[in-house]
Amino acid sequence: MTTTNAADVAETPRREATMRKWLRRIRGAIGMGFTWAAAWFAVGFVPRWVFGIESDLPFPLLFGGLGFIGGVTFSGLLVLAEGRRRFDQMSLPRFAGWGAAGGFLLSVLFVMGTSLGWGEVLALNTTFALASAVCASGSLALARRAGRRELPESRGASGDLADHEKPKLPRGGD
């Protein structure tokens, strides 16, 4: 037989709210990763079409995977550094700066697994930081645009609801 403590019962809604907040952040990080992966995947076609470079691993797949990791990394940095701010409270340069930091971190992780010379490392760090800053800026622009779409349009001076927008309430004994 289990007994419930009043403190445990009071604590449960707060735990559930915290879990929902973390699940929302994880879902957002994965969404950011897929968004960046799509952008980087598209850019991955450039080396083949423009420069005629061939490789064993198709560049779109490589770039898409790196874009996903970059987007998730950026989301993690953003939560750690700006966790309490909403997108409309952040400036575009600040958002791009965190994107560049995430790209630099991604390039460091990538370089640790390779044996590149200093010239390649510098080029890779710069490229990843720039690409991530551009993706971060685009992500903020998309988020702000989506936020404006969700806001209801002005309903006139009074702000009253139209007849079809009013909730249907059951009539009591009046």
C-alpha positions in Angstrom: 0.0 0.0 0.0 1.4 3.4 -1.0 0.9 6.6 0.9 1.0 10.0 -0.7 2.6 12.8 0.9 1.0 16.3 0.5 4.4 17.7 -0.6 4.7 15.0 -3.3 1.3 15.9 -4.6 2.1 19.6 -4.7 5.5 18.9 -6.4 4.0 16.8 -9.2 2.6 19.7 -11.3 6.0 21.5 -11.1 7.9 18.4 -12.2 5.5 17.9 -15.1 5.9 21.6 -16.1 9.7 21.2 -16.0 9.6 18.0 -18.0 7.3 19.7 -20.6 9.7 22.6 -20.9 12.7 20.3 -21.4 10.8 18.2 -24.0 9.9 21.4 -25.8 13.5 22.5 -25.9 14.7 19.1 -27.1 12.0 19.1 -29.8 13.1 22.6 -30.8 16.8 21.6 -30.9 16.0 18.7 -33.2 13.8 20.9 -35.4 16.7 23.4 -35.6 19.0 20.6 -36.5 16.7 19.5 -39.4 16.3 23.0 -40.6 20.0 23.6 -40.7 20.5 20.1 -42.3 18.2 21.0 -45.1 20.0 24.3 -45.8 23.5 22.7 -45.6 22.3 19.8 -47.7 21.3 22.2 -50.5 24.7 24.0 -50.2 26.4 20.6 -50.5 25.5 20.5 -54.2 27.7 23.5 -54.9 31.1 21.7 -54.9 30.0 19.2 -57.4 28.1 21.5 -59.8 30.2 24.6 -59.6 33.7 23.2 -59.0 33.3 19.7 -60.4 34.7 18.1 -57.3 33.9 14.3 -56.8 34.2 12.4 -53.5 33.4 9.0 -52.1 30.8 10.5 -49.7 28.4 12.8 -51.5 28.8 16.3 -50.3 25.1 17.0 -49.7 25.0 14.1 -47.3 28.1 15.2 -45.5 27.0 18.8 -45.3 23.5 17.8 -44.3 24.9 15.7 -41.4 27.2 18.5 -40.3 24.3 21.0 -40.6 22.1 18.8 -38.3 24.9 18.6 -35.7 25.6 22.4 -36.1 21.9 23.2 -35.6 21.6 21.1 -32.4 24.9 22.5 -31.1 23.7 26.0 -31.7 20.4 25.3 -29.9 22.3 24.0 -26.9 24.5 27.1 -26.8 21.5 29.3 -27.1 19.7 27.6 -24.3 22.8 27.8 -22.1 23.5 31.4 -22.9 20.1 33.0 -23.6 17.7 30.5 -22.0 15.3 33.1 -20.5 15.0 35.3 -23.5 12.5 34.9 -26.3 13.4 35.3 -30.0 11.8 38.7 -30.2 14.0 39.9 -27.3 17.3 39.0 -29.1 19.1 41.0 -31.7 20.1 39.6 -35.0 23.9 40.3 -34.5 23.8 38.6 -31.1 22.0 35.6 -32.6 24.5 35.4 -35.4 27.3 35.6 -32.9 26.0 32.6 -31.1 25.6 30.8 -34.4 29.3 31.6 -35.2 30.3 30.3 -31.8 28.4 27.1 -32.5 30.0 26.7 -35.9 33.4 27.2 -34.4 32.7 24.6 -31.8 31.5 22.2 -34.5 34.6 22.8 -36.6 36.8 22.1 -33.5 35.0 18.8 -33.0 35.4 18.0 -36.7 39.1 18.9 -36.8 39.8 16.7 -33.8 38.9 13.7 -35.8 41.0 14.6 -38.8 44.7 15.2 -39.5 44.6 18.6 -41.3 47.2 21.2 -41.6 46.9 24.7 -40.0 45.8 26.2 -43.3 42.9 23.8 -43.7 42.0 24.1 -40.0 41.8 27.9 -40.3 39.7 27.7 -43.5 37.4 25.1 -42.0 36.9 27.1 -38.7 36.1 30.3 -40.7 33.8 28.5 -43.1 31.8 26.7 -40.4 31.6 29.8 -38.2 30.3 31.9 -41.2 27.9 29.2 -42.4 26.5 28.8 -38.9 26.1 32.6 -38.4 24.2 32.8 -41.6 22.0 29.8 -40.6 21.4 31.3 -37.2 20.3 34.7 -38.7 18.0 32.9 -41.1 16.5 30.8 -38.2 15.8 34.0 -36.3 14.2 35.6 -39.3 12.0 32.5 -39.9 11.0 32.4 -36.2 10.1 36.0 -36.1 8.1 35.6 -39.3 6.3 32.6 -38.0 5.5 34.5 -34.7 4.0 37.4 -36.7 1.8 34.9 -38.6 0.4 33.4 -35.4 -0.6 36.7 -34.0 -4.3 37.5 -34.7 -5.0 40.4 -37.0 -6.6 43.5 -35.7 -10.4 43.0 -35.2 -11.3 46.7 -35.4 -11.3 49.4 -32.8 -13.4 47.6 -30.3 -11.6 44.2 -30.5 -15.0 42.3 -30.3 -15.2 38.9 -31.7 -17.3 38.2 -34.8 -20.4 36.1 -34.3 -18.8 33.0 -35.8 -15.8 33.4 -33.5 -17.7 33.6 -30.2 -17.7 30.3 -28.2 -21.0 28.5 -28.0 -21.9 28.3 -24.4 -24.8 26.2 -23.0 -27.7 28.3 -21.7 -28.5 27.9 -18.1 -31.9 28.3 -16.5 -32.2 32.0 -17.6 
